[in-house]
Amino acid sequence: GLVDECVILQELNKSNTEIISSLNQQIINQSQQISTLSSENNSLIQLNSEHSKKIATLHQQLSELSTTSENSSHTTHDEHRLRSLITEKLTHITTENTQLKTDLQKSNDLLKQALDSEVEAKTRITELTKMKEELQQMNNEKFRQLEIDKQTIDTLTI
């Protein structure tokens, strides 16, 4: 009867408390992951920015070389070597930058997943906390009922 219902409600409440505690731990882990991913992300963005500057500088150097070549009647061997050296550097850094953009996209995706999962956990905690409060109210009701029943039995026995 009522005693059994009280025991069941207490068990449910205990179980809810454990789930909430586990979700809170999940949120802590998630927050640490988000923090790590954010800093990795910022590093990638910084690196991307540096690469872009280097690429711009190399393009500028190539452009200046072309202007120099046009102004002189012949292109020297050194200018050719310099041009191919810059072009090689440009190709290398552009390839690196493409990889960097891929890494950045992956990092952004992971960050989004972690944030979503953190929001889910927080939502679940809110739901469970509400359920816990409702269970506690039901339990209090049952206990009140038990008290009333006990008093009735006591008065009847007297």
C-alpha positions as CSV (number, residue, x, y, z in Angstrom):
1,G,0.0,0.0,0.0
2,L,1.1,3.5,0.9
3,V,4.4,2.3,2.5
4,D,5.4,0.5,-0.7
5,E,4.5,3.6,-2.8
6,C,6.7,5.7,-0.5
7,V,9.6,3.3,-0.9
8,I,9.1,3.2,-4.7
9,L,9.0,7.1,-4.9
10,Q,12.2,7.3,-2.8
11,E,13.9,4.8,-5.1
12,L,12.9,6.8,-8.1
13,N,14.2,10.0,-6.5
14,K,17.5,8.3,-5.7
15,S,17.8,7.1,-9.2
16,N,17.0,10.6,-10.5
17,T,19.6,12.1,-8.2
18,E,22.2,9.7,-9.6
19,I,21.3,10.5,-13.2
20,I,21.5,14.3,-12.5
21,S,24.9,13.8,-10.8
22,S,26.1,11.8,-13.9
23,L,24.8,14.5,-16.2
24,N,26.5,17.2,-14.2
25,Q,29.8,15.3,-14.6
26,Q,29.1,15.0,-18.3
27,I,28.7,18.8,-18.5
28,I,32.0,19.4,-16.6
29,N,33.8,17.0,-19.1
30,Q,32.0,18.7,-22.0
31,S,33.0,22.2,-20.8
32,Q,36.7,21.1,-20.6
33,Q,36.4,19.6,-24.1
34,I,34.9,22.8,-25.4
35,S,37.6,24.9,-23.8
36,T,40.3,22.7,-25.3
37,L,38.6,22.7,-28.7
38,S,38.2,26.5,-28.6
39,S,41.8,27.1,-27.9
40,E,42.8,24.6,-30.7
41,N,40.4,26.4,-33.0
42,N,41.9,29.8,-32.1
43,S,45.4,28.4,-32.8
44,L,44.2,27.2,-36.2
45,I,42.6,30.6,-37.0
46,Q,45.8,32.4,-36.0
47,L,47.9,30.0,-38.2
48,N,45.4,30.6,-41.0
49,S,45.8,34.3,-40.7
50,E,49.6,34.0,-40.7
51,H,49.5,31.8,-43.8
52,S,47.2,34.3,-45.6
53,K,49.7,37.1,-44.9
54,K,52.6,34.9,-46.2
55,I,50.6,34.1,-49.3
56,A,49.9,37.8,-49.9
57,T,53.6,38.7,-49.4
58,L,54.7,35.9,-51.9
59,H,52.1,37.1,-54.5
60,Q,53.4,40.7,-54.0
61,Q,57.0,39.5,-54.5
62,L,56.0,37.6,-57.7
63,S,54.2,40.7,-58.9
64,E,57.3,42.9,-58.2
65,L,59.5,40.4,-60.0
66,S,57.2,40.6,-63.1
67,T,57.3,44.4,-63.1
68,T,61.1,44.3,-62.9
69,S,61.2,41.7,-65.7
70,E,59.0,43.9,-67.9
71,N,61.1,47.0,-67.3
72,S,64.4,45.3,-68.2
73,S,65.0,43.9,-71.7
74,H,66.0,40.5,-70.5
75,T,65.3,38.3,-67.5
76,T,68.3,37.1,-65.6
77,H,68.9,33.6,-64.4
78,D,68.7,34.8,-60.8
79,E,65.2,36.3,-61.5
80,H,64.1,33.0,-62.9
81,R,65.4,31.1,-59.9
82,L,63.8,33.6,-57.5
83,R,60.5,33.3,-59.4
84,S,60.5,29.5,-59.2
85,L,61.5,29.6,-55.6
86,I,58.7,31.9,-54.7
87,T,56.2,29.9,-56.8
88,E,57.4,26.7,-55.0
89,K,56.9,28.4,-51.6
90,L,53.5,29.6,-52.7
91,T,52.4,26.2,-53.7
92,H,53.6,24.6,-50.5
93,I,52.0,27.2,-48.2
94,T,48.7,27.1,-50.2
95,T,48.6,23.3,-49.8
96,E,49.3,23.7,-46.1
97,N,46.6,26.3,-45.8
98,T,44.0,24.0,-47.6
99,Q,44.8,21.3,-45.0
100,L,44.5,23.9,-42.3
101,K,41.1,24.9,-43.5
102,T,40.0,21.2,-43.4
103,D,41.3,20.9,-39.8
104,L,39.5,24.1,-38.9
105,Q,36.2,22.7,-40.3
106,K,36.7,19.5,-38.4
107,S,37.5,21.4,-35.2
108,N,34.4,23.6,-35.7
109,D,32.2,20.5,-36.2
110,L,33.6,18.9,-33.0
111,L,33.0,22.2,-31.1
112,K,29.4,22.4,-32.3
113,Q,28.8,18.7,-31.3
114,A,30.3,19.4,-27.9
115,L,28.2,22.5,-27.4
116,D,25.0,20.7,-28.6
117,S,25.7,17.8,-26.3
118,E,26.2,20.2,-23.3
119,V,22.9,21.9,-24.1
120,E,21.2,18.5,-24.2
121,A,22.6,17.5,-20.9
122,K,21.5,20.8,-19.3
123,T,18.0,20.4,-20.7
124,R,17.9,16.8,-19.4
125,I,19.0,18.0,-15.9
126,T,16.2,20.6,-15.9
127,E,13.6,17.9,-16.8
128,L,15.0,15.5,-14.2
129,T,15.1,18.2,-11.5
130,K,11.5,19.0,-12.2
131,M,10.6,15.3,-12.1
132,K,12.5,15.0,-8.8
133,E,10.5,17.9,-7.3
134,E,7.2,16.3,-8.4
135,L,8.3,12.9,-6.9
136,Q,9.2,14.7,-3.7
137,Q,5.8,16.3,-3.6
138,M,4.0,13.0,-4.2
139,N,6.2,11.4,-1.5
140,N,5.3,14.1,1.0
141,E,1.6,13.6,0.1
142,K,1.9,9.8,0.8
143,F,3.7,10.5,4.1
144,R,1.0,12.9,5.1
145,Q,-1.6,10.3,4.2
146,L,0.4,7.7,6.3
147,E,0.4,10.1,9.2
148,I,-3.4,10.6,9.0
149,D,-3.9,6.8,8.7
150,K,-1.7,6.2,11.7
151,Q,-3.5,8.8,13.8
152,T,-6.9,7.3,12.8
153,I,-5.7,3.9,13.8
154,D,-4.3,5.3,17.1
155,T,-7.6,7.0,17.9
156,L,-9.5,3.8,17.0
157,T,-7.3,1.7,19.2
158,I,-7.8,4.1,22.2
